Amino acid sequence: MKYADHIGYTDVTPYEIVRRISDKTLEVREMTAERDRTIKLEWAAGGFAGHCINQDDQEWTITPNPNSLIIRIRLGKRGWRDKFGGRFNLAEKPVKFYDYNF
């Protein structure tokens, strides 16, 4: 795997694996993600301020960011986690998702 996606409730943030320390420890760094503005999000009344009808259509351009902070994640009984308990899933391609309805 080349990437580790941080799972923050319903949002997903892409990280790239920059170094394998061991089978249970990786160093990762957050990637830069720019939303494709040509895909127009549709909003309807509802929720606190509105409801995004087509949020699953969002697309992102994801690129490495060498200036991002490098952090360590470790594999434990509950999967890959950082020292604050943040969850990560390893992946072959980076994923970005922003939940507009949360």
Protein Blocks (a to p, Z undefined) as FASTA:
>chain_A
ZZdcddehjaccddddfbdfblmbccdddddddddfkbccdddeehjloccfklmmpccd
ddddfkbccddddddfkopadfkopacdddfbdcddddfkZZ
